[in-house]
Amino acid sequence: MKTQVIQLDEHDDLTSVRDKMAWVKAPRILLIYPHRLRLVPRTLDLLLLKRHSASLGAQIAIVTRSAALRERCAELGLPVFATSSAAQRADWGGPPAARPPARRGPRPDLRAVRRSLPRPAPFSKIPLAVRFLLFTLAVLAVLAVFLFFLPSAAIELTPAVQTQRLDIAVRADPDAASVNIVGLVPAYRVAAEVDGSRTAAVTGETIVPDAFAVGSVRFENLTESPVNIPAGTVVRTATSPTVRFATLEEVLLPSGIGKTVDVAVQALEAGPSDNLPADSLTAIEGNLGASLSVTNPQATSGGTEKTVPIQTAEDRAALQDALAAELLTECRAALESALDSGDILIPQTVALAEISSATFFPAEDQPGETLALTMRLACAGDYVAEADFRLLAVLALDASLPEGFAPLNETVDFSVPEEFTLNEDGNAEWTMQAERLIRARLDPAAVALAALGLESEAAARRLAADFPLAAAPRISVTPAWWPRLPVLPFRVYVSISSP
């Protein structure tokens, strides 16, 4: 017996299987289910397939390896097989397929039946008034359909626009990971290095040596030989503290014990401490001390001292603080230049991180009327990204958006103060004013329904009264001589222009 095999897919459901069975002309239909079924057909589905096959005058059988599907087929008495070849060789049993009932009696003569029916009267036999009425009704029907579908209208609306403003309490927190609608924004860290120099007058005074003491010493020969005394020979006191003088010229001491020569000397260090009394310089440095003796017959004089300005510890500290404050101001400018356009630096958070180098001139304990300092320092501060400000403004404005309006987020603007307040945690707080334009929402379908069948002026007045508009509606009807807008909504075309 001829068998029609239908290979089913995983996505086939009851409807698709019935559609595939509808084209079958064989007395047996074999449904082959895929090996892997995502969804086992329900018992009701199998029953409906069995009834559908019976209505087609065919028997149905199932090929599947699913245990659950085989069990459901057994409940309904549906033949089920493991392979298609086994199904085609087997006898499916069951009642024979339903066949159309056999005709009882001879086939009727349709032509004789047609001839026996009364024929309609020809159109020419219909009364003229009736024919005219039918013609008029047909013309009116065509005209009505033509007039019903012919006119169209275009309506152009400009929705009303208004400004939405909101004051937002903002807090910048370095620990925040993202923007929060409650006003929390992340604070980011930025660092920079700056250098500079500054001078200041000193306030201290000190006494320093001014002039060198001078005098004359007398050398006495202790030998029988002449002795050459070179310039720069150092003579000194024998007592402490030691004061040293040097000869200013080279001399030759004649031979003979007791021979003497006088030589001019000058102190090696300036100051009044070198003004010595007579007979104070009695020692000779070097090898000549064994051949000569020395003394100053007269006192030395001319050593002086003077008072000069000098830096103090307070001067150094004040100059460093002043330069640090000056550089901190420059550091704020450097930090702002390092930010992306629109990012906001929080000035109160800018602080000195460390002093990289600091050089004073003159050095400590050196006199001088002014003190100069060259310093390089590192600083850092917190800032808030413009994108976070804008996101916060959008979130807060969206939360308070009036009903019936749509936001124009490209117009979002916000303002921040020049000074911020730091809370007890050191986080900046301030109030930000955000604003944007919002546009009224217009439903084209509602607009079309409101204007159906009205004259242009009446439709314009109604639309202006029922919808928030920035300008009077512009309405055009096609054809131009048509007095009213169409009565069919799909013949009314609504466009909404930008403000």
C-alpha positions as CSV (number, residue, x, y, z in Angstrom):
1,M,0.0,0.0,0.0
2,K,1.3,3.4,-0.9
3,T,2.7,5.3,2.0
4,Q,3.5,9.1,2.2
5,V,6.6,9.7,4.4
6,I,6.7,13.2,6.1
7,Q,10.0,14.1,7.8
8,L,9.3,16.5,10.7
9,D,11.6,19.2,12.1
10,E,12.3,20.2,15.7
11,H,10.3,23.4,15.3
12,D,7.2,21.7,13.8
13,D,4.0,22.1,15.9
14,L,0.5,20.8,15.5
15,T,-0.5,23.5,12.9
16,S,2.6,22.9,10.7
17,V,2.2,19.1,10.8
18,R,-1.5,19.4,9.8
19,D,-0.5,21.7,6.9
20,K,2.0,19.1,5.7
21,M,-0.6,16.3,6.0
22,A,-3.2,18.3,4.0
23,W,-1.2,17.8,0.8
24,V,-1.0,14.0,1.2
25,K,-3.0,11.8,-1.3
26,A,-1.8,8.4,-0.1
27,P,-3.9,6.1,2.1
28,R,-1.1,5.9,4.7
29,I,0.8,8.7,6.3
30,L,4.1,8.1,8.1
31,L,5.3,10.9,10.4
32,I,9.1,10.7,11.2
33,Y,10.0,12.7,14.3
34,P,13.6,13.9,14.7
35,H,15.9,11.9,17.1
36,R,16.2,14.8,19.6
37,L,12.9,16.3,20.6
38,R,13.0,19.6,22.5
39,L,9.3,19.3,23.2
40,V,7.4,15.9,23.1
41,P,4.0,16.3,21.5
42,R,1.1,16.2,23.9
43,T,-1.4,13.4,23.9
44,L,-4.1,15.9,22.8
45,D,-1.9,16.9,19.8
46,L,-1.5,13.2,18.8
47,L,-5.2,12.7,19.1
48,L,-6.0,15.7,16.9
49,L,-3.5,14.4,14.3
50,K,-5.2,11.0,14.3
51,R,-8.6,12.6,13.7
52,H,-7.2,14.8,11.0
53,S,-5.7,11.8,9.2
54,A,-9.1,10.0,9.4
55,S,-10.8,13.1,7.9
56,L,-8.3,12.8,5.0
57,G,-9.3,9.1,4.5
58,A,-5.8,7.9,5.6
59,Q,-4.1,6.0,8.3
60,I,-1.3,7.5,10.4
61,A,1.8,6.0,12.0
62,I,4.7,7.4,14.0
63,V,8.5,6.8,13.7
64,T,10.4,7.9,16.8
65,R,13.0,6.8,19.3
66,S,11.5,8.9,22.2
67,A,10.2,6.6,24.9
68,A,7.8,9.3,26.1
69,L,6.3,9.7,22.6
70,R,6.1,5.9,22.1
71,E,4.2,5.6,25.3
72,R,1.7,8.3,24.3
73,C,1.2,6.7,20.9
74,A,0.4,3.4,22.6
75,E,-2.2,5.1,24.8
76,L,-4.0,6.3,21.6
77,G,-3.5,3.1,19.7
78,L,-1.3,4.8,17.1
79,P,1.1,2.5,15.3
80,V,4.7,3.4,16.3
81,F,7.9,2.1,14.8
82,A,11.7,2.5,15.3
83,T,12.5,3.0,11.6
84,S,10.7,4.1,8.5
85,S,11.6,0.9,6.6
86,A,10.0,-1.2,9.3
87,A,6.9,0.9,9.2
88,Q,6.5,0.6,5.5
89,R,6.9,-3.2,5.6
90,A,4.4,-3.7,8.5
91,D,0.7,-3.9,8.4
92,W,-0.7,-1.0,10.4
93,G,-4.0,-2.8,11.1
94,G,-7.0,-0.8,12.3
95,P,-10.2,-0.1,10.3
96,P,-9.9,0.7,6.6
97,A,-9.6,4.3,5.6
98,A,-12.8,6.1,5.3
99,R,-14.1,6.4,1.8
100,P,-16.8,8.6,0.3
101,P,-20.2,7.0,0.5
102,A,-21.4,5.3,-2.7
103,R,-24.0,7.1,-4.7
104,R,-27.5,5.6,-4.4
105,G,-29.4,5.9,-7.6
106,P,-28.5,7.1,-11.1
107,R,-26.4,10.3,-11.6
108,P,-28.8,13.3,-12.1
109,D,-29.0,15.0,-15.6
110,L,-27.8,18.5,-14.7
111,R,-28.6,19.9,-18.1
112,A,-32.2,18.7,-17.8
113,V,-32.5,20.2,-14.3
114,R,-31.0,23.5,-15.6
115,R,-33.6,23.6,-18.5
116,S,-36.4,23.0,-16.0
117,L,-35.5,26.1,-13.9
118,P,-37.4,29.3,-14.7
119,R,-35.3,31.7,-16.7
120,P,-34.9,35.4,-15.5
121,A,-36.6,38.0,-17.6
122,P,-34.1,39.8,-19.9
123,F,-32.9,43.3,-18.9
124,S,-34.8,44.9,-21.7
125,K,-38.1,43.6,-20.2
126,I,-37.3,45.5,-16.8
127,P,-39.4,48.7,-16.5
128,L,-37.6,51.9,-17.5
129,A,-38.1,53.5,-14.1
130,V,-36.6,50.5,-12.3
131,R,-33.6,50.5,-14.7
132,F,-33.1,54.2,-14.2
133,L,-33.3,53.8,-10.5
134,L,-30.7,51.0,-10.6
135,F,-28.4,53.1,-12.8
136,T,-28.7,56.1,-10.5
137,L,-27.9,54.0,-7.4
138,A,-24.8,52.5,-9.1
139,V,-23.6,56.0,-10.1
140,L,-24.2,57.3,-6.7
141,A,-22.4,54.4,-5.2
142,V,-19.4,54.9,-7.4
143,L,-19.4,58.6,-6.7
144,A,-19.7,58.0,-2.9
145,V,-16.7,55.7,-2.9
146,F,-14.8,58.2,-5.1
147,L,-15.6,61.1,-2.7
148,F,-14.9,58.9,0.3
149,F,-11.4,58.0,-0.7
150,L,-10.4,61.0,-2.9
151,P,-9.6,63.8,-0.4
152,S,-6.5,63.8,1.8
153,A,-5.0,66.3,4.2
154,A,-1.6,67.2,5.6
155,I,-1.3,68.6,9.0
156,E,2.0,70.1,10.2
157,L,2.3,70.8,14.0
158,T,5.0,72.5,16.0
159,P,4.9,71.3,19.6
160,A,5.3,73.7,22.5
161,V,8.7,73.9,24.1
162,Q,9.4,75.1,27.6
163,T,12.4,75.2,29.9
164,Q,12.8,72.8,32.8
165,R,15.0,73.9,35.7
166,L,16.1,72.1,38.8
167,D,18.4,72.8,41.8
168,I,20.4,69.7,42.7
169,A,22.4,69.2,45.9
170,V,25.7,67.6,44.8
171,R,28.5,65.8,46.7
172,A,31.8,64.8,45.2
173,D,33.2,61.6,46.8
174,P,36.5,60.0,45.8
175,D,35.0,56.6,46.9
176,A,32.0,56.9,44.6
177,A,32.1,54.4,41.7
178,S,29.4,56.0,39.6
179,V,26.9,58.9,39.4
180,N,23.9,58.5,41.7
181,I,20.6,60.3,41.2
182,V,20.7,61.4,44.9
183,G,23.4,63.8,43.9
184,L,26.6,61.7,44.4
185,V,29.3,62.1,41.7
186,P,32.8,60.5,41.7
187,A,35.8,62.8,42.5
188,Y,38.9,62.0,40.6
189,R,42.5,62.9,41.6
190,V,44.9,64.9,39.4
191,A,48.6,65.9,40.2
192,A,51.2,68.3,38.8
193,E,54.6,69.7,39.6
194,V,55.6,73.4,39.5
195,D,58.7,75.4,40.4
196,G,59.6,79.0,41.1
197,S,61.9,81.4,43.0
198,R,61.3,84.3,45.4
199,T,63.5,86.7,47.3
200,A,63.0,88.6,50.5
201,A,64.9,91.0,52.8
202,V,66.6,89.5,55.8
203,T,65.8,90.7,59.3
204,G,68.8,89.4,61.3
205,E,72.1,91.1,62.1
206,T,75.6,89.8,62.9
207,I,79.1,91.2,63.6
208,V,81.8,90.2,61.1
209,P,85.5,91.1,60.8
210,D,86.2,94.1,58.6
211,A,89.9,95.1,58.4
212,F,93.2,93.2,59.1
213,A,95.5,94.3,61.9
214,V,99.0,95.4,60.8
215,G,102.3,96.1,62.7
216,S,106.0,95.3,62.7
217,V,108.0,92.4,64.2
218,R,111.8,92.2,64.9
219,F,113.7,89.1,64.1
220,E,117.0,88.4,66.1
221,N,119.7,86.1,64.7
222,L,120.7,83.3,67.0
223,T,123.5,82.0,64.8
224,E,126.7,83.2,63.2
225,S,125.3,82.8,59.7
226,P,123.1,85.1,57.7
227,V,119.4,84.0,57.5
228,N,117.0,84.7,54.7
229,I,113.5,85.4,55.8
230,P,111.0,84.9,53.0
231,A,107.8,86.9,52.6
232,G,104.9,85.2,54.1
233,T,106.8,83.9,57.1
234,V,104.2,83.3,59.9
235,V,104.7,84.5,63.4
236,R,102.1,83.9,66.2
237,T,101.3,84.3,69.8
238,A,102.4,81.7,72.2
239,T,99.2,81.8,74.2
240,S,95.7,80.7,73.3
241,P,93.8,81.7,71.4
242,T,96.5,81.8,68.8
243,V,96.8,84.9,66.6
244,R,98.8,84.6,63.4
245,F,100.6,87.2,61.3
246,A,102.6,86.9,58.1
247,T,105.5,89.0,56.9
248,L,104.9,91.2,53.9
249,E,108.4,91.2,52.4
250,E,111.5,89.1,52.0
251,V,114.5,90.3,54.1
252,L,118.1,89.0,54.8
253,L,119.1,88.9,58.4
254,P,122.9,89.6,58.8
255,S,125.2,87.0,60.3
256,G,126.1,87.2,63.9
257,I,124.4,86.4,67.1
258,G,122.2,89.3,68.2
259,K,121.8,90.8,64.8
260,T,118.2,92.1,64.2
261,V,115.9,93.2,61.4
262,D,112.4,94.7,61.5
263,V,109.8,93.5,59.0
264,A,106.2,94.6,58.4
265,V,103.5,92.0,59.1
266,Q,99.7,91.7,58.6
267,A,97.2,89.5,60.5
268,L,95.9,86.4,58.6
269,E,92.4,87.0,59.9
270,A,90.4,90.3,60.0
271,G,88.9,91.7,63.2
272,P,89.8,93.5,66.4
273,S,91.0,90.3,68.1
274,D,94.3,90.7,66.1
275,N,95.1,94.1,67.7
276,L,97.8,92.8,70.1
277,P,99.9,94.5,72.7
278,A,103.7,94.7,72.3
279,D,105.7,91.6,72.7
280,S,102.8,89.3,71.9
281,L,104.1,87.7,68.7
282,T,106.9,85.5,70.1
283,A,106.7,82.3,68.0
284,I,107.9,81.5,64.5
285,E,106.2,78.7,62.5
286,G,108.5,76.5,60.4
287,N,112.2,75.7,60.4
288,L,113.3,79.3,61.1
289,G,112.3,79.0,64.7
290,A,115.6,77.3,65.5
291,S,117.7,80.1,64.0
292,L,115.7,83.2,65.0
293,S,113.7,84.7,67.7
294,V,110.9,87.3,67.2
295,T,108.8,89.8,69.0
296,N,106.7,92.9,68.2
297,P,108.2,95.9,69.8
298,Q,105.0,97.8,69.3
299,A,101.4,96.9,69.5
300,T,99.6,95.8,66.3
301,S,96.5,97.9,65.2
302,G,94.0,98.4,62.5
303,G,91.9,95.2,63.0
304,T,88.2,96.2,63.0
305,E,84.7,94.6,62.7
306,K,81.3,95.7,61.4
307,T,77.6,94.8,61.7
308,V,76.0,93.3,58.6
309,P,72.5,91.8,57.8
310,I,72.0,88.1,58.0
311,Q,69.2,85.6,57.5
312,T,67.4,84.0,60.4
313,A,65.5,80.8,60.7
314,E,62.3,82.8,60.7
315,D,63.3,84.5,57.5
316,R,63.9,81.1,55.8
317,A,60.6,79.7,57.1
318,A,58.6,82.8,56.0
319,L,60.2,82.8,52.6
320,Q,59.4,79.1,52.1
321,D,55.8,79.6,53.2
322,A,55.3,82.6,50.9
323,L,56.8,80.8,47.9
324,A,54.8,77.6,48.6
325,A,51.6,79.7,48.7
326,E,52.6,81.4,45.4
327,L,53.4,78.0,43.8
328,L,50.2,76.5,45.1
329,T,48.3,79.2,43.1
330,E,50.3,78.3,40.0
331,C,49.7,74.6,40.8
332,R,45.9,75.2,40.6
333,A,46.4,76.7,37.1
334,A,48.6,73.7,36.1
335,L,46.0,71.2,37.4
336,E,43.2,73.0,35.5
337,S,45.2,72.9,32.3
338,A,45.8,69.2,32.7
339,L,42.0,68.5,32.8
340,D,39.8,67.8,29.8
341,S,37.6,70.6,28.6
342,G,34.6,71.0,30.8
343,D,36.0,69.2,33.8
344,I,35.7,71.2,37.1
345,L,38.6,71.4,39.6
346,I,37.6,71.7,43.2
347,P,40.1,74.5,44.4
348,Q,39.6,73.7,48.1
349,T,41.1,70.2,47.6
350,V,44.3,71.5,46.0
351,A,47.1,70.8,48.5
352,L,50.9,70.5,48.6
353,A,51.9,66.8,48.2
354,E,55.7,67.3,48.8
355,I,58.6,69.7,48.3
356,S,60.8,68.1,45.7
357,S,63.7,70.5,46.2
358,A,64.5,73.8,48.0
359,T,67.7,75.8,47.6
360,F,68.5,79.0,49.6
361,F,71.1,81.6,48.7
362,P,73.2,82.7,50.4
363,A,73.7,79.5,52.5
364,E,72.7,79.4,56.1
365,D,74.9,81.6,58.5
366,Q,76.2,83.6,55.5
367,P,75.5,87.4,55.6
368,G,73.5,89.1,52.9
369,E,70.9,91.8,52.6
370,T,68.4,89.5,50.8
371,L,67.6,85.8,50.9
372,A,66.6,84.0,47.6
373,L,64.8,80.6,47.4
374,T,64.4,78.3,44.4
375,M,61.8,75.6,45.1
376,R,60.0,72.8,43.2
377,L,56.9,71.2,44.7
378,A,54.3,68.6,43.8
379,C,50.6,69.2,44.4
380,A,47.3,67.4,43.8
381,G,43.6,68.1,43.9
382,D,40.2,66.6,43.2
383,Y,38.0,67.3,40.1
384,V,34.7,66.2,38.7
385,A,34.2,65.2,35.1
386,E,31.8,67.2,32.9
387,A,30.3,63.9,31.7
388,D,29.3,63.1,35.3
389,F,27.8,66.5,35.8
390,R,25.8,66.1,32.6
391,L,24.6,62.6,33.5
392,L,23.5,63.7,37.0
393,A,21.6,66.6,35.4
394,V,19.8,64.3,33.0
395,L,18.9,61.8,35.7
396,A,17.6,64.4,38.1
397,L,15.6,66.3,35.3
398,D,14.2,63.0,34.0
399,A,12.9,62.2,37.5
400,S,10.9,65.4,37.6
401,L,9.9,65.5,33.9
402,P,6.3,66.8,33.5
403,E,3.8,64.4,32.1
404,G,3.2,64.8,28.4
405,F,6.7,66.2,27.6
406,A,9.8,64.7,26.0
407,P,13.3,65.9,26.9
408,L,15.7,67.6,24.5
409,N,18.9,66.3,26.2
410,E,21.1,68.0,23.7
411,T,20.1,71.3,25.3
412,V,21.1,70.3,28.9
413,D,23.1,73.0,30.7
414,F,24.3,73.3,34.2
415,S,26.2,75.8,36.4
416,V,28.6,75.2,39.3
417,P,29.8,77.7,41.9
418,E,33.4,79.1,41.9
419,E,33.7,78.1,45.6
420,F,32.8,74.8,47.1
421,T,32.0,73.8,50.7
422,L,34.0,70.9,52.3
423,N,32.0,68.8,54.7
424,E,33.5,67.1,57.8
425,D,34.7,64.2,55.6
426,G,36.6,66.5,53.3
427,N,34.2,66.0,50.4
428,A,33.1,69.0,48.3
429,E,29.4,69.9,48.4
430,W,27.5,72.5,46.4
431,T,24.2,73.2,44.7
432,M,24.1,72.9,41.0
433,Q,21.4,74.4,38.8
434,A,20.5,72.3,35.8
435,E,18.2,73.2,33.0
436,R,17.1,71.9,29.5
437,L,14.3,72.4,27.0
438,I,11.4,69.9,26.9
439,R,9.0,69.5,24.1
440,A,5.3,68.5,24.3
441,R,4.5,65.0,23.1
442,L,2.0,64.9,20.2
443,D,0.2,61.7,19.1
444,P,-0.3,61.8,15.4
445,A,-3.2,59.4,15.6
446,A,-5.0,61.5,18.2
447,V,-4.3,64.6,16.1
448,A,-5.8,63.0,13.0
449,L,-8.9,61.8,14.8
450,A,-9.5,65.3,16.3
451,A,-9.5,66.9,12.9
452,L,-11.6,64.4,10.9
453,G,-14.4,65.9,8.8
454,L,-13.8,69.5,10.0
455,E,-13.2,72.6,7.9
456,S,-9.6,73.7,7.9
457,E,-10.1,76.7,10.1
458,A,-12.3,74.8,12.6
459,A,-9.7,72.0,12.6
460,A,-6.9,74.5,13.3
461,R,-8.8,76.0,16.2
462,R,-9.6,72.6,17.7
463,L,-6.0,71.4,17.4
464,A,-4.7,74.6,19.0
465,A,-7.2,74.2,21.9
466,D,-6.6,70.4,22.5
467,F,-2.8,70.2,22.0
468,P,0.1,72.2,23.4
469,L,1.5,73.9,20.3
470,A,4.2,76.6,19.8
471,A,2.5,77.9,16.6
472,A,-0.8,77.6,14.7
473,P,-1.3,74.3,12.9
474,R,-0.6,74.4,9.1
475,I,-3.3,72.4,7.3
476,S,-3.5,71.7,3.6
477,V,-6.3,69.7,1.9
478,T,-6.0,67.9,-1.4
479,P,-7.7,68.7,-3.7
480,A,-7.6,72.4,-2.7
481,W,-11.3,73.0,-3.5
482,W,-12.4,70.3,-1.1
483,P,-14.1,72.1,1.8
484,R,-13.4,69.7,4.7
485,L,-10.8,67.3,5.9
486,P,-11.2,63.6,5.1
487,V,-13.4,61.4,7.3
488,L,-10.9,58.5,7.0
489,P,-8.0,58.7,9.5
490,F,-5.5,57.0,7.1
491,R,-6.1,59.9,4.6
492,V,-4.9,62.5,7.1
493,Y,-1.1,62.7,7.3
494,V,0.3,64.4,10.4
495,S,3.9,65.6,10.6
496,I,5.6,67.1,13.7
497,S,8.3,69.6,13.1
498,S,11.1,70.5,15.4
499,P,10.8,73.8,17.4
